[in-house]
Amino acid sequence: LLEDIYKSVSLSADTLTAIIGKTEDDGQKSLLSAMLDTCEGFVGTAKKRLQALNTETKTLGILEKLPSELSVVMSTLTDRSNSKMAELMIEGAVMGVTEFKELIREADKNGASLENVRLAGDVLSFHEEMINKMRRYL
């Protein structure tokens, strides 16, 4: 569970960084930056917990990052509007919600630690909050 959390929130942080770089609206950029800070906090927490279990945290490689980075670049070539940035964030967050609901369901079945299931729940809530905050830009 922790490895899945670590990988997912690391990819989310990379995607947020890419989108922030394309965002022109200061208010939206500020909101996305705050979300990035939260996401990086999840990365740090998952990394610490993995290290406590003597599990190596693997930095994501270019092949793992490339699809989301290419998606951001391609999606913003002709449209860098607030609504486009919000749409990209919402699409990613919806995938995150789906992913974390499944991770939590599987973790409950497999007897994962309660603190790690709670972390997954916090990440799920973060994605739901992201969707709600980005809706105003559509």
N, C-alpha and C positions, 0 to 999 in steps of 0.2 A: 504494500500500500504506500509506504513512504517513498519508494522509488518512483512509483507512478505519480505521486503528488509532486515530487521534486522535478521530474521531467515536464509535467504539464505546466506548472507555474513558471518554470524556466522559459518554456516556449511562449507563455503568455507575456512574460516580462520582455522578451525579445520583440514580440509583435507590438507591444505597447511602445517600446522605444522607436521602432520603425514608424509607427503611426504618428507619434509625437513629432518626429522629424519632418513629417509632411503636413502637419496641422498649422494653419495660418492664424486661426482665431485664438487670441490670448486666453480667453476664458475657458475654452475647450481644452487648450494646451495645459492650463493649470489643473483642470479636473483630471485629465489623463495622467499628468505627472503625479498627482496624489494617488491615483490608482496604481501607478508603477511602483511608488513607494510601498504601498500595501502588498503588492505582488512580490516585490523583492524581500519583504519581511517574511512572507510564506516560504520563499526559496531558502532564506537563512534558517528558518525553523526546521524545515525538512532536512536541510544539509546537516545541521547540528544533531538531529535525532539519528540520522543515518550514521554519522561519525561515532555517536555513542554506542551504536550497535556494531562498530568496526566494519561498516559497509562502505565501500568506496563510492564516492559521488563522482559520477562521470560528467564532465563538461560536455554539453551538447555539441556535436560536430556540425560541420557545414551542411551535410546531407539532411540532418534533422531540422536545421533552421531554414534551409533554403525554400521549402514550399511556402511557409508563411511570409517570408520576406519577399519572395517573388509575387505572391498574391497582393501584398500591399503596394508594391511598385506598379504592377500592372493595373490594379484597381484605381490608382491615383494618377495615372498618366494624363487622363483627360478631365478628371473631376477631382478637385481637392477641396470641395465644399465641406462645410460643417456636417451637412447631412450625409455625405459620402463617408466621412470619417466615423460618424456615429453608426452608420450601417455596417462598416467593417468591424467595429467593436462589438456591436450587437450580435453579428453572425458568429464571431469567435466566442462570445460569452454564452450563446445558446449551445454551442458545441461543448463548452466547459460544463454547463449545467447538466447536459445529458451524460457526459463522461463521469462527472463526480457522483451523480445519482447511482450510476452503475458501479463505480468503485466502492461506494458506501454499502450498497446492497451486497456485493461480493465480500467485502471486509466483514460485514455482520455474519455472513454464512461461515466464513473461514476463521472466525474468532480473533480478529485483529485487535490490538490494544485499543482501549477506549480513548486514550489521548490522541492516537493517530486517526481514529474515526472522527473525533471532534475536529481535528485539523482539517480533514477532508470536508467536513460539514461547514467549517468556516470558509474554506475556499469556494464551496458551492454557494454559500450566502454572498460572498464577494462577487461571483459571476452574476447572480440575480440582481444585486445592487447595481452592478455595472450596466446591465440592461436598462434598469429603471432610470438611471442618471443620463444615459445616452439618448433615451427616447425624446427628450426635449429638443434635441438637435435635428430630429427628422423633419 
